[in-house]
Amino acid sequence: MQGRTGKMLRRESAIERLTVTVAAHEAGVELTTQILKDKKLSKTPEEIESLRKKKLERAKTTLENTKKNRST
């Protein structure tokens, strides 16, 4: 899978993964809390919510850019 076909498949699978990630972050702070727990970090609830919003914004931006670049 080289060339254009491989690139298209990578982008399609990335879109699927990003959609799941965005949905998880929109659902609540569970994903962010689990990430911090895995990294053995502790944060206040306000910091966790701030991180969740930042991660959600970044994931949405990445998803939009990936969808936009899918056709090229």
C-alpha positions as CSV (number, residue, x, y, z in Angstrom):
1,M,0.0,0.0,0.0
2,Q,2.2,2.7,-1.2
3,G,1.4,6.0,-2.7
4,R,-2.1,7.5,-2.9
5,T,-4.0,4.5,-1.8
6,G,-2.0,4.1,1.4
7,K,-2.3,7.8,2.2
8,M,-6.1,7.7,1.7
9,L,-6.5,4.6,3.9
10,R,-4.4,6.3,6.7
11,R,-6.5,9.4,6.5
12,E,-9.8,7.4,6.7
13,S,-8.6,5.4,9.7
14,A,-7.4,8.6,11.4
15,I,-10.8,10.2,10.8
16,E,-12.5,7.2,12.5
17,R,-10.1,7.3,15.5
18,L,-10.5,11.1,15.9
19,T,-14.3,10.8,15.8
20,V,-14.2,8.4,18.7
21,T,-11.7,10.6,20.6
22,V,-13.9,13.7,20.1
23,A,-17.0,11.8,21.3
24,A,-15.1,10.6,24.4
25,H,-13.9,14.1,25.3
26,E,-17.4,15.5,24.7
27,A,-18.9,12.9,27.0
28,G,-17.1,14.1,30.1
29,V,-13.8,14.1,32.0
30,E,-13.4,10.4,32.3
31,L,-10.9,10.1,29.4
32,T,-8.8,13.0,30.6
33,T,-8.9,11.6,34.1
34,Q,-7.7,8.2,32.9
35,I,-4.9,9.7,30.8
36,L,-3.7,11.6,33.9
37,K,-4.0,8.5,36.0
38,D,-2.0,6.5,33.5
39,K,0.8,9.2,33.6
40,K,0.6,9.2,37.4
41,L,-0.3,12.9,37.6
42,S,-2.9,14.6,39.8
43,K,-4.7,17.7,38.9
44,T,-7.6,19.7,40.4
45,P,-11.0,19.4,38.8
46,E,-10.6,22.9,37.3
47,E,-7.3,21.9,35.7
48,I,-8.8,18.6,34.4
49,E,-11.7,20.5,32.8
50,S,-9.2,22.9,31.2
51,L,-7.2,20.1,29.8
52,R,-10.3,18.3,28.5
53,K,-11.4,21.5,26.7
54,K,-7.9,21.9,25.2
55,K,-7.7,18.3,24.1
56,L,-11.2,18.5,22.6
57,E,-10.4,21.7,20.7
58,R,-7.2,20.1,19.3
59,A,-8.9,16.9,18.3
60,K,-11.7,18.8,16.5
61,T,-9.1,20.9,14.6
62,T,-7.2,17.9,13.6
63,L,-10.3,16.1,12.5
64,E,-11.4,19.1,10.3
65,N,-7.9,19.4,8.8
66,T,-7.8,15.7,8.0
67,K,-11.2,15.7,6.4
68,K,-10.2,18.8,4.3
69,N,-7.0,17.1,3.2
70,R,-8.7,13.8,2.4
71,S,-9.5,14.8,-1.1
72,T,-5.9,15.9,-2.0
